[in-house]
Amino acid sequence: MKKCFNRLQLCIIITIFMMYGIGTAEDAFHSGGGGDCGGCHNIHNSSSSDPTVIGTSQANGNSYLLNGVDQSSTCLNCHQSAGDKKPSDYHISTTDADMPAGLPPVQLTPGGDFGWLKKSYSWITESDSLTENSPGERHGHNIIARDFGYVQDSTNTVAPGGSYPSANLHCSSCHDPHGRYRRHNDGTITISDKPIKGSGSYSSSGDPDEDFAVGVYRLLGGVGYMPKSLGANAFVNGPPAAVAPDMYNRSETITQTRVAYGRDMSEWCINCHTSFIGSKHLHPAGNSAKLGMTISENYNSYIKTGDFTGMMISSYLSLIPFEEGVDDHTVTTYNQLKTHAKNDDSFLQGPYNNANISCISCHRAHAAGWDSAGRYSLKSSFVTVADAGGTAAYPEPAIKPELAMGRTSAETRKAYYDRPAAIFGPYQRTLCNKCHAKD
């Protein structure tokens, strides 16, 4: 009888998950808001994740009753897994053992793989025989996760352009682990009122209605957010309007992964990088930084170096995404974004004139294979070279050290999300040209 009852319970749970478009373990745990308390905390303050090992005092366990030694370690208990040989669902980090020297991190989420923070490179320039370096800590946000070997940025003591202390940078610096922020059917975002019925991050996510809200994109902190561990640097801007396809951690060898960004991504980034919008000395970004006619025409016509035969209907490149420049966070807006968030190339339309250039147009949110978390190399003139037969190839350190920048061709290809070099062609110039080739 008990076995039958448990099976019935399981069927009910699965049915609920299907109703709300919940398709993975991570979705089921967070469900657009806070997950099972025991997934992150041990109420008896164990110094390990084993609930039978009970700490006798706060000093004998982890802060905040966490299952990891710190906030990010607690997150990576689920979001990293040993033995991954290919992109795996909600994992955002690769173990050291799974990315030995010469091989890249495995995960291919739109935000990137934090494993790139542990990959440092050096090379000798061909022109003047000088040593150049690309330290791992320059490859993205240096989260502190001591259980997993992630440490504080040794160079930047605060966020570039802002004051957020690098000594306090955790996953929870950006993501609200308790998922309090919720989106209502009128487009408002609050931390209270209607209960959250599910995630609002995916193309299959349900819509908020008169009785229920949905979670904000990726559980990002909203206005007033600040981690309890810091108690300062409260956010002044809310989370972005964005939607991801259900399957987003994947190779782009054949088709691209398109996150439909609507608005507010750059505004959200300046919660920490305060001075990075509005200065005439910086690249424009934000809701007011419209591509305009010239840039949008460049984007839509550019296919690769020397090829300007592209059309708007098929010009999208996930290495250089843009915000669609939508007006709000209403259900109507999200339904539009849901039809654009694809991973099968069924929607590759490029930007209109009113699209926004955004921080995420050039950078990944977590980490990348390039300095400054670049979606592509911001320091090299060429993406590809030509092999002995004239075929496009990614550069190798022993042959083109200045272009390879210490990375093996396997690492470079992974940094470009598994795209074959042939997609670009021989001697593809920097991808800044997608917007600026005709300037």
SETOR-255087 format. One record per residue: x, y, z of N, C-alpha, C in turn; residue in one letter. Coordinates in steps of 0.2 Angstrom, whole numbers, padded with zeros to 4 digits, always signed. Each point is the difference from the previous one (the first is absolute). Example, Ala and Ser with C-alpha at 12.3 -4.5 7.8 and 13.67 -1.06 7.14 Angstrom:
2
+0066-0028+0039-0004+0006+0000+0004+0006+0000A
-0002+0005-0004+0004+0006+0001-0004+0005+0003S
REM end
This chain:
439
+0004-0006+0000-0004+0006+0000+0004+0006+0000M
+0006+0000+0004+0004+0006+0000+0003+0001-0006K
+0003-0005-0004+0003+0000-0006-0005+0004-0005K
-0006-0003+0000-0005+0003-0005-0001+0008+0001C
+0000+0001+0007-0001+0007+0002+0006+0005-0003F
+0006-0003+0001+0006+0004-0002+0000+0001-0007N
-0002-0005-0004-0001+0000-0007-0005+0005-0002R
-0005+0001+0003-0006+0005-0001+0003+0007+0001L
+0004+0000+0005+0003+0007+0002+0004+0002-0006Q
+0005-0005-0002+0004+0002-0005-0003+0002-0007L
-0005-0004-0001-0004+0002-0006-0003+0007+0000C
-0003+0002+0006-0002+0007+0001+0005+0005-0001I
+0006-0001+0003+0005+0004+0000+0002+0001-0007I
+0001-0005-0004+0002+0000-0007-0005+0004-0004I
-0006-0001+0001-0005+0003-0003+0000+0008+0001T
+0001+0002+0006+0001+0007+0002+0006+0003-0004I
+0005-0004+0000+0006+0003-0004-0001+0001-0007F
-0004-0005-0003-0002+0001-0007-0004+0006-0001M
-0005+0001+0004-0005+0005-0001+0004+0007+0000M
+0005+0001+0004+0004+0006+0000+0006+0000-0004Y
+0001-0004-0004+0006+0000-0004+0006-0001+0003G
+0000-0004+0006+0006-0001+0004+0003-0007-0003I
+0006+0001-0003+0003-0006-0003+0007-0003+0002G
+0003+0003+0005+0006-0002+0003+0000+0000+0007T
+0005-0003+0003+0001+0000+0007+0001+0006+0003A
+0004+0005-0003+0001+0007+0002-0007+0003+0000E
-0004+0000-0005-0006+0003-0001-0005-0002+0006D
+0000-0007+0001-0004-0003+0005+0002+0003+0007A
+0006+0001+0001+0003+0002+0007-0002+0007+0001F
+0002+0004-0005-0001+0008+0001-0007+0002-0001H
-0003-0003-0006-0007+0001-0002-0001+0008+0000S
+0005+0004-0002-0001+0007-0001+0000+0004+0007G
+0001-0004+0005+0001+0003+0007+0005-0004+0004G
-0001+0001+0007+0004-0004+0004-0001-0008+0000G
+0005-0004+0001-0001-0007-0001-0001-0003+0007G
+0001-0006+0001+0000-0004+0006+0005+0003+0004D
-0001+0002+0006+0005+0003+0005+0005-0005+0001C
-0001-0006+0001+0005-0005+0001+0005-0001-0006G
-0002+0002-0006+0005+0000-0005+0006+0004+0001G
-0001+0005+0003+0006+0005+0001+0002+0001+0008C
-0004-0002+0004+0001+0001+0007-0001-0006+0004H
+0004-0001+0006+0000-0005+0004-0002+0003+0007N
-0006-0002+0002-0003+0004+0006+0004-0002+0006I
+0004-0005+0001+0004-0002+0005+0007+0003+0000H
+0001+0004-0006+0006+0003-0001+0006-0005+0000N
-0001-0005-0004+0006-0005-0001+0005+0004-0004S
+0006-0002+0002+0006+0002-0003+0001-0003-0007S
-0004-0005-0002+0000-0003-0006-0007-0001-0003S
-0001-0003-0006-0006+0000-0002-0004-0007+0002S
+0003-0003+0005-0003-0006+0003-0004+0002+0006D
-0007-0001+0000-0004+0003+0005+0001-0004+0006P
+0004-0006+0000+0001-0003+0007+0005+0002+0003T
+0004+0005-0003+0006+0003+0004-0002+0006+0002V
-0002+0001+0007-0003+0006+0003+0006+0004+0003I
+0000+0006-0002+0005+0005+0003-0003+0002+0007G
+0005+0001+0004-0002+0002+0007-0001+0007+0001T
+0003+0004-0005-0001+0008+0001+0001+0003-0007S
-0002+0006-0001+0001+0003-0006+0007+0000-0003Q
+0005+0000+0005+0007+0000-0002+0002-0007-0003A
-0004-0005+0001+0002-0007-0002-0004-0001-0007N
-0004+0004-0002-0003-0001-0007+0001+0006-0005G
-0004+0000-0005+0001+0005-0005-0005+0006+0001N
+0002+0006-0002-0004+0006+0001-0007-0001-0003S
-0005+0003+0003-0007+0000-0002-0002-0007-0001Y
+0003-0005+0004-0003-0007+0000+0001-0003-0007L
+0004+0002-0004+0001-0002-0007+0003-0007-0001L
-0002-0003-0005+0003-0007-0002+0007+0000-0003N
+0002+0006-0002+0007+0001-0002+0003+0005+0004G
+0007+0001+0000+0004+0004+0004-0002+0007-0001V
-0003+0002-0006-0002+0007-0001-0006+0000-0005D
-0002+0005-0002-0006+0001-0004+0001-0004-0007Q
+0005+0002-0004+0001-0003-0006+0001-0007+0000S
+0004-0002+0005+0001-0008+0001-0006-0003+0000S
-0005+0003+0004-0007-0003+0001-0003-0001-0007T
+0000+0005-0004-0003+0000-0007+0003-0005-0004C
+0007-0001+0000+0004-0004-0004-0001-0008+0002L
-0003-0001+0006-0001-0007+0002-0005-0003-0005N
-0004+0004-0003-0005-0002-0005+0002+0002-0007C
+0003+0006-0001+0001+0003-0006+0007-0002-0003H
+0004-0005+0003+0005-0003-0003+0000-0007+0002Q
+0003-0004-0005+0000-0007+0001+0006-0003-0003S
+0003-0004+0004+0006-0004-0003-0002-0005-0005A
+0004+0000-0005-0001-0005-0005-0004+0002-0006G
-0002+0006+0000-0003+0003-0006+0005+0000-0006D
-0002-0003-0006+0004+0000-0006-0004+0004-0005K
-0006+0003+0001-0003+0004-0005-0005+0004+0004K
-0002+0006-0003-0005+0004+0004-0006-0004+0003P
-0001+0002+0006-0005-0003+0004-0005+0004+0004S
-0005+0001-0003-0006+0004+0003+0002+0006+0004D
-0001+0000+0006+0001+0007+0004+0007+0000+0003Y
+0005-0004-0002+0007+0001+0002+0003+0006-0003H
+0004+0004+0005+0003+0006-0003+0007+0000+0002I
+0003-0006+0002+0007+0000+0001+0003-0007-0001S
+0006-0001-0002+0003-0006-0002+0006-0001+0006T
+0000-0007+0002+0005-0001+0005+0007+0000-0003T
+0005+0001+0004+0007+0000-0002+0002-0006-0004D
-0002-0006+0002+0002-0006-0003-0003-0001-0007A
-0006+0003-0001-0003+0000-0006+0002+0005-0006D
+0005+0004+0002+0003+0005-0005+0007+0000+0001M
+0004-0005-0001+0007+0000+0001+0003+0005-0005P
+0007+0001+0001+0003+0005-0005-0001-0002-0007A
-0002+0005-0004-0001-0001-0007-0007-0001-0002G
-0004-0002+0005-0007-0001-0001-0004+0005+0003L
-0006+0002-0003-0004+0005+0003-0005-0002+0005P
-0003+0005+0004-0006-0002+0004-0005-0003-0005P
-0005-0003+0003-0005-0004-0003-0007+0004-0002V
-0002+0004+0005-0007+0003+0000+0000+0005-0005Q
-0006+0001-0003-0001+0005-0005-0007+0003+0001L
-0001+0003+0006-0006+0004+0002+0001+0007-0003T
-0005+0003-0002+0001+0007-0002+0004+0004+0004P
+0000-0001+0007+0004+0004+0004+0007-0002+0001G
+0002-0006-0003+0007-0003+0000+0001-0004+0005G
+0006-0003+0001+0003-0005+0004+0005+0003+0005D
-0001+0000+0006+0005+0003+0005+0006-0003+0000F
+0001-0006-0003+0006-0004-0001+0005+0004-0003G
-0002+0005-0005+0005+0004-0003+0004+0004+0004W
-0002+0002+0006+0004+0004+0005+0006-0004+0003L
+0000-0007-0002+0006-0003+0003+0005-0002-0006K
-0002+0003-0006+0004-0001-0006+0004+0006-0001K
+0007+0000+0001+0004+0006-0001+0005-0002-0006S
+0001+0005-0004+0004-0001-0006+0006+0005-0001Y
+0005-0002-0003+0006+0005-0002+0002-0002-0007S
+0003+0005-0003+0003-0001-0007+0005+0005-0002W
+0004-0001-0005+0006+0004-0002-0003+0004-0006I
+0000+0006-0001-0002+0004-0006+0006-0001-0005T
-0003-0001-0006+0005-0001-0006+0003+0006-0002E
-0003+0006+0001+0004+0006-0002+0005+0002+0004S
+0000+0000+0006+0005+0003+0005+0002-0005+0005D
-0002-0006+0000+0002-0006+0005-0002+0002+0007S
-0005+0004+0001-0002+0001+0007-0005-0005+0003L
+0000-0001+0006-0005-0005+0003-0006+0004+0002T
-0006-0003-0003-0007+0002+0002-0003-0005+0004E
-0005+0003+0004-0003-0005+0005-0008+0001+0000N
-0003-0005+0001-0008+0000+0001-0001-0004+0006S
+0000+0004+0006-0001-0004+0006-0007-0002+0001P
-0001-0006+0003-0007-0003+0001-0005+0005+0003G
+0003+0004+0005-0005+0004+0003-0003+0006-0004E
+0003+0001-0006-0002+0005-0004-0006-0002-0005R
-0002-0007+0001-0004-0003-0005-0008+0001+0003H
-0001+0003+0005-0007+0001+0002+0000+0002+0007G
-0006-0001+0003-0002+0002+0007+0003-0005+0005H
+0005+0002+0004+0004-0004+0005-0005-0002+0006N
-0004-0004-0001-0004-0003+0006+0005-0003+0005I
-0002+0001+0006+0004-0004+0006-0004-0006+0002I
+0003-0006-0002-0003-0006+0002+0006-0005+0002A
+0002+0001+0006+0006-0004+0003-0001-0007-0001R
-0006-0003+0001+0000-0007-0001+0002-0003-0007D
-0001+0005-0005+0002-0002-0007+0006+0004-0003F
+0004+0003+0004+0006+0003-0002-0001+0007-0003G
-0006+0003+0001+0000+0007-0003+0001+0005+0005Y
+0004+0005-0002+0003+0005+0005-0001+0007-0002V
+0001+0004+0004-0001+0007-0001+0004+0003-0005Q
-0002+0005-0004+0004+0003-0005+0006+0004+0003D
+0006-0002-0002+0006+0003+0004+0001+0007-0003S
-0003+0002-0005+0002+0007-0003-0005+0005+0001T
-0007-0002-0001-0005+0005+0001-0003-0001+0007N
+0001+0005+0004-0003-0001+0007-0007+0002+0000T
-0003+0004-0005-0007+0001-0001-0002-0001-0007V
-0006+0000-0001-0002-0001-0007+0002+0006-0005A
+0003-0002-0005+0002+0006-0005-0006+0004-0001P
+0001+0007+0001-0005+0005-0001-0005+0001+0006G
+0002-0004+0005-0005+0001+0006+0004-0001+0006G
-0004-0003+0005+0003+0000+0007-0002-0007+0003S
-0003-0005-0003-0002-0006+0003+0007-0004+0001Y
+0001-0002+0007+0006-0003+0002+0001-0007-0003P
+0006-0001-0003+0001-0007-0003+0001-0005+0005S
+0002+0002+0006+0000-0005+0006-0007-0003+0002A
-0005+0003-0003-0007-0002+0002-0003-0002-0006N
+0003-0002-0006-0003-0002-0006-0002-0007+0000L
-0006-0002+0001-0003-0006+0000-0006-0001-0006H
-0002-0006-0001-0006-0001-0004-0005+0004+0002C
-0001+0001+0007-0006+0003+0003+0001+0008-0001S
+0006+0002-0002+0001+0007-0002-0005+0003-0005S
-0001-0005-0005-0005+0002-0006-0006-0004+0001C
+0000-0006+0002-0006-0004+0000-0003+0000+0007H
-0007+0001+0001-0003+0000+0007-0001-0008+0001D
+0004-0003+0005-0001-0007+0001-0007-0002+0002P
-0004+0005+0003-0006-0001+0003-0006+0001-0005H
+0002+0003-0006-0005+0001-0005-0006+0004+0002G
+0001+0006+0003-0005+0004+0003-0003+0004-0006R
+0004+0002-0005-0003+0005-0005-0004-0004-0005Y
-0006+0003-0001-0005-0003-0004-0003+0005-0005R
-0002-0003-0006-0003+0004-0005-0007-0001-0001R
-0004+0006+0000-0007-0001+0000-0003+0001-0007H
-0006-0001-0001-0003+0000-0006-0001+0007-0003N
+0001+0005+0004+0000+0007-0002+0007+0003-0002D
+0005-0005+0001+0007+0002-0001+0004+0003+0006G
-0003+0001+0005+0003+0002+0006+0004-0006+0003T
+0006+0002+0004+0004-0005+0003+0000+0002+0007I
-0001-0004+0005+0000+0001+0007+0003-0006+0004T
+0000+0001+0006+0003-0006+0004-0006-0003+0005I
-0006+0002-0002-0006-0002+0004-0006+0000-0004S
-0005-0001+0003-0007+0000-0003-0002-0007-0003D
-0001-0001-0006-0002-0007-0002+0005-0005+0000K
-0002-0006+0002+0005-0006+0000+0003-0001-0007P
+0006-0003+0000+0004-0002-0006-0002-0007-0002I
-0003-0001-0006-0002-0007-0002+0005-0003-0004K
+0005+0003-0002+0005-0003-0004+0005+0004-0003G
+0005-0002-0004+0005+0004-0003-0003+0004-0005S
+0003+0006-0001-0001+0004-0005+0005+0001-0005G
+0005-0004+0000+0006+0000-0004+0000-0003-0007S
-0005-0004-0001+0001-0005-0006-0006+0001-0005Y
+0001-0002-0006-0005+0001-0005-0006-0004+0001S
+0001-0006+0004-0006-0004+0002-0003+0003+0007S
+0003+0005+0003-0003+0002+0007-0007+0003-0001S
-0004-0002+0005-0007+0003+0001+0000+0007+0001G
-0005+0003-0002-0001+0008+0001-0003+0001+0007D
+0002+0006+0002-0003+0002+0007-0008+0002-0002P
-0004-0001+0005-0007+0002-0001-0003+0004+0006D
-0006+0000+0000-0003+0004+0006+0001-0003+0007E
+0002-0006+0000+0001-0003+0007+0007-0002+0001D
+0004-0001-0005+0007-0002+0001+0005+0004-0004F
+0006+0001+0003+0006+0003-0003+0005-0006-0003A
+0005+0002-0003+0005-0004-0002+0007+0003+0002V
+0005-0004+0000+0006+0002+0002+0003+0005-0005G
+0005+0004+0002+0003+0004-0005+0006-0004-0004V
+0003+0003-0005+0005-0003-0004+0006-0002+0005Y
+0001-0007+0000+0006-0003+0003+0000+0002+0008R
-0005+0001+0003+0000+0002+0007+0004+0006+0001L
+0001+0005-0004+0005+0005+0001-0003+0005+0005L
+0004+0003+0004-0002+0005+0005-0003+0006-0003G
-0005+0003+0003-0004+0006-0002+0002+0006+0004G
-0004+0005-0001+0001+0006+0004+0000-0001+0007V
+0005+0002+0004+0001+0000+0007+0004-0007+0002G
+0001-0004-0005+0004-0006+0002+0007+0001+0002Y
+0001-0004+0005+0007+0000+0003+0001-0006+0004M
+0005-0004-0001+0001-0006+0004+0001+0001+0007P
-0003-0004+0004+0001+0001+0008+0007+0000+0002K
+0004-0003-0004+0007-0001+0002+0004+0007-0001S
-0003+0004-0004+0003+0007-0002-0003+0005+0004L
-0007+0000-0001-0004+0006+0004+0002+0007-0003G
+0002+0000-0006+0001+0007-0003-0001-0001-0008A
+0002+0005-0004-0001+0000-0007-0006-0002-0003N
-0006+0002+0003-0006-0002-0002-0002+0002-0007A
-0003-0004-0004-0001+0001-0007-0005+0005-0001F
+0001+0004-0005-0005+0006-0002-0004-0002-0006V
+0002-0005-0004-0003-0002-0006-0003-0007+0001N
-0005-0001-0003-0003-0007+0000+0002-0004-0006G
-0002-0007+0000+0003-0005-0004-0003+0002-0007P
+0004-0003-0005-0002+0001-0007-0006-0004-0003P
-0003+0002-0005-0005-0004-0004+0004-0004-0005A
-0001-0007+0002+0004-0005-0005-0003-0007+0001A
+0001-0004-0005-0003-0006+0000+0005-0005-0003V
+0002-0006+0003+0004-0005-0003-0004-0006-0003A
+0003-0003-0005-0003-0006-0002+0001-0005+0005P
-0005-0005+0000+0000-0005+0006+0007-0004+0000D
+0003-0002-0006+0006-0003+0000+0005+0005-0002M
+0005+0002+0004+0004+0006-0001+0007-0001+0001Y
+0002-0006+0004+0007-0002+0001+0002-0005-0006N
+0002+0002-0005+0001-0004-0006+0005+0003-0005R
+0003-0005-0004+0004+0002-0005-0003+0004-0006S
+0003+0004-0003-0002+0004-0006+0003-0002-0006E
+0002-0006+0000+0003-0003-0007-0004+0001-0006T
-0007-0002+0002-0005+0000-0006-0004+0006+0000I
-0004+0001+0006-0004+0005+0001+0001+0004+0006T
-0002+0007+0000+0002+0004+0005-0005+0000+0006Q
+0002+0002+0006-0004+0001+0006-0002+0008+0000T
-0006+0001+0000-0002+0007+0000-0004+0002+0006R
+0003+0004+0004-0004+0003+0006-0003+0006-0003V
-0006+0001+0001-0004+0006-0002+0001+0005+0006A
+0004+0005-0001+0001+0005+0004-0005+0006-0002Y
-0003+0003+0005-0005+0005-0002+0002+0007+0002G
+0002+0001+0006+0002+0007+0003+0003-0001+0007R
+0004+0005+0002+0002+0001+0007+0006-0004+0002D
+0003-0004-0004+0006-0004+0002+0006+0004+0002M
+0001+0005-0004+0006+0005+0002-0002+0004+0006S
-0006+0002+0001-0002+0004+0006+0001-0005+0006E
-0002-0006-0001+0001-0005+0006+0008+0000+0001W
+0004-0001-0005+0007-0001+0001+0003+0006+0004C
-0002+0006-0001+0003+0006+0003-0002+0000+0008I
-0004-0004+0002-0001-0001+0007+0007+0000+0004N
+0004-0004-0004+0007+0000+0003+0005+0004-0004C
+0000+0000-0007+0004+0003-0004-0002+0007-0001H
-0001+0004+0005-0004+0006+0000+0001+0005-0006T
+0007+0001-0002+0001+0006-0004+0001-0003-0008S
-0002-0006-0001+0001-0003-0006-0006+0002-0005F
-0004+0004+0001-0005+0003-0004+0000+0007+0000I
+0000+0003-0006-0001+0008+0000+0006+0003-0001G
+0006-0003+0001+0006+0004-0001+0002+0000-0008S
+0002+0006-0002+0002+0000-0007+0007-0003-0002K
+0003-0003+0006+0006-0004-0001-0001-0007-0001H
-0006-0002+0001-0002-0007+0000-0004-0002-0006L
+0000-0006-0002-0005-0003-0005-0007+0001+0002H
-0004+0003-0004-0007+0001+0002-0004-0007+0002P
-0004+0000+0004-0004-0006+0002-0006+0003+0004A
-0005-0004+0000-0006+0001+0004-0006+0002-0004G
-0006+0001+0003-0006+0001-0003+0000+0006-0005N
+0004+0005+0002+0000+0006-0005+0006-0001-0005S
+0003-0005+0000+0006-0001-0005-0003-0004-0006A
-0004+0003-0004-0003-0003-0006+0005-0002-0005K
-0001-0005-0004+0005-0002-0005-0001+0005-0006L
-0006+0002-0001-0001+0005-0006+0001-0003-0007G
-0001+0004-0005-0001-0003-0007+0007-0003-0002M
+0006+0004+0001+0006-0002-0003+0002-0006+0003T
+0000-0001+0007+0003-0006+0003-0005-0006-0001I
-0006+0001+0000-0005-0006-0001+0001-0002-0007S
+0001+0004-0005+0001-0002-0007+0007-0004+0000E
+0005+0003+0003+0006-0004+0000-0001-0007+0003N
-0003+0000+0006-0001-0007+0003-0004-0005-0005Y
-0005+0003-0003-0004-0005-0004+0003-0002-0006N
+0005+0004-0003+0003-0002-0006+0006-0004+0001S
+0003+0001+0005+0007-0003+0002-0001-0008+0001Y
+0004-0004-0004+0000-0007+0001+0007-0002+0003I
+0005+0002-0003+0007-0001+0001+0004+0005-0003K
+0007+0000+0001+0004+0004-0003-0001+0000-0008T
-0001+0006-0002-0001+0001-0008-0007-0002-0002G
-0004-0003+0004-0007-0002-0003-0005+0004+0004D
-0003+0005-0004-0006+0004+0002-0006-0002-0003F
-0001-0006-0002-0006-0002-0003-0006-0002+0005T
+0001+0001+0006-0005-0003+0005-0007+0004-0001G
-0005-0003+0003-0007+0003+0000-0002+0000+0008M
-0004+0005+0001-0003+0001+0007-0003-0007+0003M
-0003-0003-0004-0004-0006+0002+0004-0006+0003I
+0007+0000-0002+0004-0005+0002+0007+0002+0003S
+0000+0006+0002+0007+0003+0002+0002+0000+0007S
-0004-0003+0004+0001-0001+0007+0007-0004+0002Y
+0004+0003+0004+0006-0004+0002+0000+0000+0008L
+0000-0006+0003+0000+0000+0007+0006+0002+0003S
+0006+0001-0003+0006+0003+0002-0001+0007+0001L
-0005+0003-0003-0001+0007+0001-0008+0002+0000I
-0003-0002+0006-0007+0001+0000-0001+0007+0002P
-0007+0002-0001-0002+0007+0002-0007+0000+0003F
-0001+0005+0003-0007+0001+0003-0005+0002-0005E
-0006-0003+0000-0005+0002-0004-0003+0007+0001E
+0001+0003+0005-0002+0007+0002-0008+0000+0001G
-0002-0005+0004-0007+0000+0001-0002+0005+0005V
-0006+0001+0001-0002+0006+0005-0001-0002+0007D
-0001-0006+0002-0002-0001+0007+0001-0008+0001D
-0003-0002+0006+0001-0007+0003-0007-0003+0000H
-0005+0002-0004-0006-0003+0000-0001-0007-0003T
-0005-0003+0001-0001-0007-0003+0000+0001-0008V
-0002+0005-0003+0000+0000-0007+0007+0001-0003T
+0004+0003+0004+0008+0001-0002+0003-0007+0001T
-0002-0004+0005+0004-0006+0001-0003-0005-0005Y
-0006+0000-0002-0002-0005-0005+0003+0002-0006N
+0002+0006-0002+0004+0001-0006+0007-0003+0001Q
+0003+0001+0006+0007-0002+0001+0000-0008+0000L
-0005-0003+0002+0000-0007+0000+0000-0003-0007K
-0003+0003-0005+0000-0002-0006+0007+0001-0004T
+0004+0004+0003+0007+0001-0003+0005-0004+0004H
-0001-0002+0006+0005-0004+0003+0000-0007-0002A
+0005-0002-0005+0000-0006-0003+0007-0003+0000K
+0001-0007-0001+0006-0003-0001+0000-0004-0006N
-0004+0001-0005-0001-0004-0006+0001+0004-0006D
+0002+0006+0000+0001+0005-0005-0007+0002-0004D
-0006-0001+0004-0006+0001-0003-0002+0008+0000S
+0004+0003+0004-0001+0008+0000+0007+0003+0001F
+0003+0002-0006+0006+0003+0000+0000+0008-0003L
-0006+0003+0001-0001+0007-0002+0005+0004+0004Q
+0003+0005-0004+0005+0005+0003-0004+0006+0002G
+0004+0005+0002-0003+0006+0004-0004+0005-0005P
-0005+0003+0003-0003+0006-0003+0005+0006+0003Y
-0002+0006-0003+0004+0006+0002-0001+0001+0008N
-0005-0002+0003-0001+0002+0007+0002-0005+0005N
+0004-0005-0003+0003-0005+0005+0006+0003+0004A
+0001-0003+0006+0005+0003+0004+0007-0004+0000N
+0005+0004+0000+0007-0003+0001+0000-0001+0008I
+0002-0006+0002+0000-0001+0007+0007-0003+0003S
+0001+0000+0006+0006-0003+0003+0001-0007-0003C
-0006-0004+0000+0001-0007-0002+0001-0001-0007I
+0000+0006-0004+0001-0001-0007+0008-0002-0001S
+0004+0002+0004+0007-0001+0000+0003-0005+0005C
-0004+0000+0006+0003-0004+0006-0005-0005+0002H
+0003-0006+0003-0004-0005+0003-0001+0002+0007R
-0005-0002+0003-0002+0002+0007+0005-0004+0005A
+0002-0006-0001+0004-0004+0005+0007+0001-0002H
+0002-0004-0005+0007+0000-0002+0000-0003-0007A
+0006+0002-0003+0001-0002-0007+0007-0002-0002A
+0002-0002-0006+0006-0002-0002+0005+0006-0001G
-0003+0006+0000+0004+0006-0002+0000+0005+0006W
+0005+0004+0000+0000+0005+0005-0006+0004+0000D
-0002+0003+0006-0006+0004+0001-0006-0004-0001S
+0000-0006+0001-0006-0004-0002-0003+0001-0007A
+0005+0001-0004-0002+0002-0007-0004-0006-0004G
-0005+0001-0003-0003-0005-0004+0005-0002-0006R
+0004+0004-0002+0005-0001-0005+0006+0003+0002Y
+0006-0001-0003+0006+0003+0002+0000+0008-0001S
+0001+0004+0005+0000+0007-0001+0007+0003-0001L
+0005-0005+0000+0007+0002-0001+0003-0002-0006K
-0003-0004-0004+0003-0003-0006-0003+0002-0006S
+0004+0001-0005-0003+0003-0007-0003-0005-0004S
+0002-0007+0002-0003-0005-0004-0004-0005+0004F
-0005-0003-0002-0003-0006+0003+0003-0006-0002V
+0001-0001-0007+0002-0006-0003+0006+0002-0004T
+0004-0006-0002+0005+0001-0005-0001-0005-0006V
+0005-0002-0004-0001-0005-0005+0005-0005+0001A
-0002-0006-0001+0005-0006+0001+0004+0000-0007D
+0004-0005+0000+0005-0001-0006-0004-0001-0007A
-0006-0002+0001-0004-0001-0006-0005+0006-0002G
+0001+0005+0004-0005+0006+0000-0006+0000+0003G
-0002-0006+0004-0006+0000+0003+0000+0003+0007T
-0006+0003+0002+0000+0004+0006+0001-0005+0006A
+0004+0003+0005+0002-0004+0006+0001+0005+0005A
-0001-0003+0006+0002+0005+0006+0007-0001+0001Y
+0003+0005+0003+0008+0001+0000+0002-0005+0006P
+0006-0003-0002+0004-0004+0005+0005+0004+0003E
+0002-0001+0007+0005+0004+0003+0007-0001-0003P
+0002-0006-0003+0006-0002-0003+0001+0004-0006A
-0006+0001-0004+0001+0003-0007-0002+0007+0000I
-0005+0002+0004-0002+0008+0000-0001+0002+0007K
+0006+0000+0004-0001+0002+0007-0003+0006+0002P
+0001+0005-0004-0003+0007+0001-0008+0000-0001E
-0002-0004-0005-0007-0001-0001-0004-0005+0005L
+0004-0005+0001-0003-0006+0005+0000+0003+0007A
+0005+0005+0002+0000+0002+0006+0000-0005+0006M
+0004-0005-0002+0001-0005+0005-0005-0006+0000G
-0005+0001-0003-0006-0005+0000+0001-0005-0006R
-0001-0006+0002-0001-0005-0006-0006+0001-0004T
+0000-0003-0006-0005+0001-0005-0007-0003+0004S
+0001-0005+0004-0006-0003+0003-0003+0005+0005A
+0005+0004+0004-0003+0005+0004-0003+0006-0003E
+0003+0002-0006-0003+0005-0004-0007-0002-0002T
+0000-0006-0003-0007-0002-0003-0005+0000+0006R
+0002-0002+0005-0005-0001+0006-0002+0007+0002K
+0005+0005+0000-0002+0007+0002-0004+0003-0005A
-0001-0003-0006-0004+0003-0005-0006-0005+0000Y
-0001-0004+0005-0006-0004+0001-0001-0006-0005Y
+0006-0002-0002+0001-0006-0004-0002+0001-0008D
+0000+0007-0002-0001+0001-0007+0006-0002-0004R
-0001-0004-0005+0006-0001-0005+0003+0006-0003P
+0006+0000+0000+0004+0006-0003-0003+0002-0007A
-0002-0006-0004-0003+0001-0007-0006+0005+0000A
-0004+0001+0006-0005+0004+0000+0002+0007-0001I
+0006+0002+0002+0003+0007-0001+0003+0000-0006F
+0004-0005-0002+0005+0001-0006+0007+0001+0002G
+0005+0000-0004+0007+0001+0001+0000+0008+0002P
+0004+0001+0005+0002+0007+0002-0006+0004+0001Y
-0005-0002+0004-0005+0004+0003+0002+0005+0004Q
-0002+0006-0001+0002+0006+0004-0004+0000+0007R
+0003+0004+0004-0004+0000+0007-0007+0002-0001T
-0004-0003+0004-0008+0000-0001-0003+0007+0002L
+0005+0005+0002-0003+0006+0001-0003+0003-0007C
+0003-0004-0006-0002+0002-0006-0008-0001-0002N
-0003-0005+0004-0007-0001-0001-0004+0006+0001K
+0002+0005+0004-0003+0006+0000+0004+0006-0003C
+0006-0001-0001+0004+0006-0002+0004-0001-0006H
-0001-0005-0004+0004-0001-0006+0000+0005-0005A
-0006+0003-0001+0000+0006-0005+0001+0007+0003K
+0002+0000+0006+0001+0007+0003+0006+0003-0003D
REM end
